[in-house]
């Protein structure tokens, strides 16, 4: 019997990892920005334009820094 963690829609780039980014994020209680950073950094080498995903991750890091500065 399969479950939703055994399937991936739109590709297979996460299937090669022992722990998928979503599972890691949920198990560790990460917020959406933290999850998105992990996702982009995990998959960037599987993309045709890898630097784009790194820039996306950096943008999310900048947003996270801004939120931390507002709260701090």
C-alpha positions in Angstrom: 0.0 0.0 0.0 1.4 3.4 -0.9 0.7 6.7 0.8 1.1 10.4 -0.3 4.7 10.5 0.8 5.6 7.8 -1.8 4.3 10.0 -4.6 5.5 13.3 -6.2 3.5 15.3 -8.7 5.5 17.0 -11.4 8.8 15.3 -11.2 10.9 13.0 -9.1 13.7 15.3 -7.8 12.7 14.9 -4.1 12.4 11.1 -4.4 16.1 10.6 -4.3 16.5 12.1 -0.9 16.3 10.0 2.3 14.1 12.7 3.9 12.0 14.9 1.7 12.1 18.7 2.5 8.4 18.7 3.6 8.9 15.8 5.9 12.0 17.3 7.4 10.3 20.7 7.9 7.2 19.2 9.5 9.2 16.9 11.8 11.3 19.9 13.0 8.4 22.4 13.3 9.8 24.8 10.8 7.8 27.9 9.7 6.9 28.4 6.0 9.9 30.6 5.2 12.3 28.1 6.8 10.7 25.3 4.9 10.9 27.2 1.6 14.6 27.9 2.2 15.3 24.2 2.8 13.3 23.3 -0.3 15.2 25.6 -2.6 18.6 24.8 -1.2 17.9 21.0 -1.4 16.8 21.0 -5.1 18.9 23.7 -6.7 21.4 21.3 -8.4 18.5 19.4 -10.0 17.3 22.5 -11.9 18.2 23.8 -15.3 19.0 27.2 -13.8 20.4 26.3 -10.4 21.3 29.9 -9.4 17.7 30.9 -9.7 16.7 28.6 -6.8 19.7 29.9 -4.8 18.4 33.5 -5.4 14.9 32.4 -4.3 16.4 31.0 -1.1 18.4 34.2 -0.5 15.2 36.2 -1.0 13.4 34.1 1.6 16.4 34.5 4.0 16.2 38.3 3.5 12.4 38.1 4.3 13.2 36.0 7.4 15.8 38.5 8.5 13.4 41.4 8.1 10.8 39.6 10.2 13.3 38.8 12.9 14.5 42.5 13.0 10.9 43.7 13.3 10.2 41.3 16.2 13.6 41.9 17.9 
